[in-house]
Every structure is written in C-alpha cells, then in structure tokens.
Amino acid sequence: MIVQTTNANTQMLQKTWAAFPFTKIRERAFEGAFLSVALIAMAGWVYFITLLLVRLMLWFLN
C-alpha cells in the first residue's frame, strides 16, 4: 500500500514538474494583470483627487 501511494505521488509530482513552465507563465500573467488593474485604479484616484483640489482652489480664488 505504501509503495502504491509513493508511486502515485511520484507520478503526480512528475506531472506537476512537466506543467511547471506553463504554471509559472500563468502566475506571472495573473500578477501582471493584477498590477496593471491596480495601477489604473490608483491613477484614477489621483486624477479624481487632483481634479477636486483644482476645482476647490478655483472656487476659493473666484
């Protein structure tokens, strides 16, 4: 029983190592997509806050 379990685990590990490059590419793509969405969201907030501050300053100066 232990031999069969070890054999099955070895086969699973071999399959995992065979799929490793694709998994690494998929992980990097996910990280890149998440980072780009986060940067776009941050840029949007910076634009929104800057727009509010400029309007507030123009309102005070008017």
N, C-alpha and C positions, 0 to 999 in steps of 0.2 A: 504494500500500500504506500509506503514512504517513497519507494522507487518510482511509482506511477505519479505521485504528486510532484516529486522533484523533476521528473521528465516533463510533466505538463507545465511546470513553472519555467523550466529551461526553454521550452518551445514558445511560451508566451514572451519571455524576455528576448528571444531571437526575433520574434515578430516585431516587438517594440523597437529593437535596435534597427531593424530594417526600415521601419517607418519614421525613424528619428529625424532625418533631414526634412521631411515634409512637415512634421510636427513643429520643428524649430522655425520653419518659414511661416507656418500658420500663426505661431505665437508672436513672431516679430510683426507680422501684418496686423494682428489684433492690437498689439501695443502701439504701432504707428497710427492706426485708425483712431484709437482712443486718445492719443496725444494730439492729433490734429483736431479732433472734435473739441477737446479741452482748450486748445489754443484759440480756436474760432470763438468759443463761448467767452473766453477771457477778453478777447479783442472786442467783442460785442459789448461787454460790460464797461470796458474802458471808454469806448465810444459813447455809450449812453451817459456815463457819469460826466465825461468831458462836455457833452452837449448840454447837460443840465447846468453845469458850472458856468459855461459861457452864457447861457440864457439868463442865469441868475445875475451874473456880472453886468450884462447889458441892461437888465431890468433896473439894477441899482444905479447905473450911470445915466439912465434915461430920466 
